Amino acid sequence: MESPLRLIALNPVDRLARTVEALLVVASAPLSLDELADATEDHPERIETAICLLRERHAEGRSGIVLEEVAGGFAFRASRDAADACARLFERPVERGLSQAALETLAIVAYLGPCSRPDVARIRGVAADSAVASLVERGLISEAGREPGQGGAVRYRTTPLFERVFGLESLAALPRLDDLGEDAAELRERLLEVAEARAS
């Protein structure tokens, strides 16, 4: 009689799940269902089944790594129990705290992007060069073309890393401006003014 472990190893879905698991481990960014289907040369429906299996295996509290849907795809992250140890091992710039200026700039780019440094400066009321440079260095925003006309300013948008770091499936998952709270009241008002001006 076949052992239970041997039967699991022979299960085609389990084999596919192990392949998907390996792809997610070696990938440097979240992978979408289509990307996983292309890499495995398998059907997206079967990939979804494999993802469900991996979600069970790598659930918070059951594993040191957790499978999450983020930035339009799937990726592993450290579990909450292991997060502090991982942070001590890898002191990456993106994991250090962001300044208030960087957070405000990031919020503006996330809600109104692509937008330029002059746009950010108009909304914040101060120069944005340092904050923008810091966010680009951390990989949270990137260039997204230029404004129309000769010598147009560089425009910026958020990156998939931004979505991953902040646990967003997409930018559509950002909180509504009205829900930002009293601490962000002034910034919220400026963002709403600019958004309304763009819409008119």
HELIX and SHEET records of a PDB file:
HELIX    1   1 PRO A    4  LEU A   10  1                                   7    
HELIX    2   2 PRO A   12  VAL A   26  1                                  15    
HELIX    3   3 LEU A   33  THR A   40  1                                   8    
HELIX    4   4 PRO A   44  ARG A   57  1                                  14    
HELIX    5   5 ARG A   80  LEU A   89  1                                  10    
HELIX    6   6 PRO A   93  GLU A   95  5                                   3    
HELIX    7   7 GLN A  100  LEU A  112  1                                  13    
HELIX    8   8 ARG A  117  ARG A  124  1                                   8    
HELIX    9   9 ASP A  129  ARG A  138  1                                  10    
HELIX   10  10 PRO A  160  VAL A  165  1                                   6    
HELIX   11  11 LEU A  171  ALA A  173  5                                   3    
HELIX   12  12 LEU A  177  ASP A  179  5                                   3    
HELIX   13  13 GLU A  182  ALA A  184  5                                   3    
HELIX   14  14 ALA A  185  ALA A  199  1                                  15    
SHEET    1   A 2 ILE A  65  VAL A  70  0                                        
SHEET    2   A 2 GLY A  73  ALA A  78 -1                                        
SHEET    1   B 3 CYS A 115  SER A 116  0                                        
SHEET    2   B 3 VAL A 154  THR A 158 -1                                        
SHEET    3   B 3 ILE A 141  ARG A 146 -1                                        
END                                                                             
